[in-house]
Amino acid sequence: MQEMMPDTARILMGRNKVGNSAQVGGIETSILDNGLGRGSRIAWINTGTGLRYKVLLDRAMDISDAFYNQYSLAWLSHAGAMPPDRFSDQGMGWIRNFGGGLLTTCGLSHVGGPEEDANGHRGLHGRISNTPAEIVSVIQPDPIKGIMEMSITGIIRETQVFGPSLQLERTISGKLGEAKIVIKDEVVNRGNQKVPHMLLYHVNFGWPLVDEGTKLLWKGDWHSPTPDSDKKIFKEGNPFKTCQSPMKSHSGTGEDVAFIDIEADDKGISTCGLYNEKLHMALSMRFSKKQLPWLVNWQHWGEHEYVTALEPATHPPIGQKAAREENTLTYLNPGERKEYALQLQVLEKENLSEFINQFKL
């Protein structure tokens, strides 16, 4: 048997004392019945470790709320979970129902601001996060049988007649006893013509994980496309890897961003994350540099809108037009597939030092 984390061993040792696996953890589907999110399908996933999170089945299986024990990991916008708006891809309409959450997917054919060129009109960050999933599989754990793995799989289609037809097959999985989320995506061109493809994972973190002094952990060359102003954070000599107090200059649209050519280890894996020393807790994020060569760090330190995001991506959020002009735009031929994987893990106690030491704090 593979070496197991303590919580996994603990659950297996107690399996003869459990009659219903939901007592330990698993996947529960439901429908929100109140507020702005009314009518939205969701799935709560409980790993049995203190890590639990809400998957928005009607929003491309993005992840909204996420908690570790009493601590929230994710940032939620004022709106929170909302139903999809299938025609939000006009101008800045995307932000009207941007709920934040631990994960919002951007793409599949455009990542960046609104734009128009000879190839058409594109709104902020594309259509995929406003598209419901067709759920094709829910696999529950069964510790009584020694089965600790669980997963939910769905198909999300970005398609139109006479136009691009991209399909995202997403599986979110984990294991009882592990404070870990694994997201595996496959994007395939189901159409009959070559189409552009861009993808960005907008992973949003909030208080109390993000607080004054929380460290942002990443390594790589970076540049910031924003002009110098009182909103500016990413400047040489600034402590931009340490989370700030709320900033008056970040009220409203105040923000800053850096595009990072993230480093990878000898296996081609890039690692980044956050470390909150006061909570004695870190969150790591791992992905393939070949699949996702860029990392974006968004910082928006507004009062009551206090968030930072680490965003693995195929491209910086410059949009189709600029990527095409730079000759960096990715295309998928008919039937061509691209695979992506993202792993998030909460770290504490014995796992913590090994993780943060690689960033030489």
Helices and strands as residue ranges (DSSP letters): H 6-13, G 15-17, G 21-23, E 26-31, G 35-37, E 41-46, E 51-56, E 62-68, E 71-72, G 93-97, E 104-108, E 115-117, E 120-122, G 128-130, E 134-139, G 143-145, E 149-159, E 165-175, E 180-189, E 195-205, E 215-217, E 220-223, G 248-250, E 256-262, E 269-276, E 281-288, E 294-302, E 305-313, H 319-325, E 330-332, E 337-347, G 349-351, H 352-357
